[in-house]
Amino acid sequence: MEQSAKEAWKRLLEEARRELPDATVRTWLEPAEPIALDEGRLILGAPDQFAVEWNESKHATVLARAAERVFGRPTAVVFRVQEDRQRRPQMDFFVAPREGAVATERAGANTPLNERYTFESFVVGKSNELAAAAAHAVAEAPGRTYNPLFIYGATGLGKTHLMQAIAHAVLDRNPETRLLYVGAEQFINEVIESIQARTMPEFRRRYRNDIDLLLVDDVHFLEGKEMTQDEFFHTFNALFEARKQMVLTSDRPPKEIPGLEDRLISRFEWGMVADIGQPDLEHRIAILRKKAQQDHLELTIPDDVLRFIAEHIRSSVRELEGCIIKLLLFASLKNRESGSYGSQPTPSIDRVQEVVARRWGVTPEGLRSKARTKTLTIPRQVAMYLARDMLGMQLVEIGQAFGGRDHSTVIHSVDKVERQMMRDRTFKERIEMARQELSAL
């Protein structure tokens, strides 16, 4: 990508801020990536078709005026779906190599850490202060204290945030640190693939010799995987003996992971086992304030609204932060002249089928058909999930809308989508984008 395109887009954003609210610029324009500037056109990459259509329909006029001021002549601003961003997983596998070292390269292996997941953005309270203190200690002296650091807690309470904060802090202190950040399921898949391809020596070198810091998310997925547990056991020993830091997360403590070998339980408890619990009311309010501050909404969202959210959402930090994002998106999407939020309209089942079909590259008729091909099964399950989640339809009604399927099929579909969303963050993001499009009606 040419530097001129980057600079042009930077200047264009500055001009656009004169006419558009900050929230709109942050939500819709800043995520766009400059691709090229040529022949009187600035081409920008958007994460999906919805973002392309929204920017072109809502912001084209403002951008055209801004472009003429920046370039001194009419310049078209064109949005395109950037295909590689659609395939980019949120967290799969990341290696930060030392200078001169050979970084592991393979498909889907170039995912960076989330830049927002730092110690500065992590809100400490009674429910997580032990885990936070241990994480700071590990970041300051990797391999010398609390090795391994095992953080456990329910989904959405901040385990991944703390883990990535450690990675950021270590890299800030020593940019040459080689770290590997991977989900347990990815580790399992790599073991299987390496055995099948007879490339276990390369796999072991990558995990045992070519890194300084290993971070593994969701190690509870190792349960019952005897062959993978054996490989992880030897990987653990090799790294521990070399004084290489390990950070692990799970939804439960080591002793409560069913099917986990005693020798792994013992090693997971060698360092520090720290839990993250449910935040209390004041902690939840502090988390909401921090999120609002990050999104520059602290002057926009009143304290009584933050307290109302904190009093009614107690399940997870992720859900709390999601409420702030929804408020931001809702205000940006609706942008009513009266300034009042009002109530969000409910899409129809036909609209759900239409949006899901388009985003998964099939037809609405295919979703309603009796066909059971793989290309139709997944989007059909997604559409059933959204119909249940967003429309509140009865199971029988949903089944009828999808080719007369019975309620047990709908239950299976909804359950499968929910479980897949927990395991696959890219899949979850894809569904959330469909949900946002449906909410924008």
Buried (B, 14 or more C-beta within 10 A) or exposed (E): EEEEBEEBBEBBBEBBBEBBEEBBBBBBBEBBBBBBBEEEEBBBBBBBBBBBEBBBEBBBEBBEBBBEEBBEEEBEBBBBBBEEBBEBBEBBBBBBBBEEEEBBEEEEBBBEBBEBBBBEBBBBBEBBEBBBBBBBBBBEEBBEBBBBBBBBBBBBBBBBBBBBBBBBBBBEEEEEBBBBBBBBBBBBEBBEEBBEEEEEEEBBEBBBEBBBBBBBBBBBBBBEBEEBBBBBBEBBEBBBEEEBBBBBBBBBBBEEBEEBBEEBBEBBBBBBBBBBBBBBEEBBBBBBBBBBEBBEBBEBBEEEBBBEBBEEBEEBBEEBBBBBBBBBBBBBBBEEEEEEEEEBEEBBBEBBBBBBBBBBEBBBEBBBBEBEEEEBBBBBBBBBBBBBBBBEBEBEBBBBBBBEBEBEBBBEBBEBBEEBBEEBBBBBBBBEBBBBBBBBE
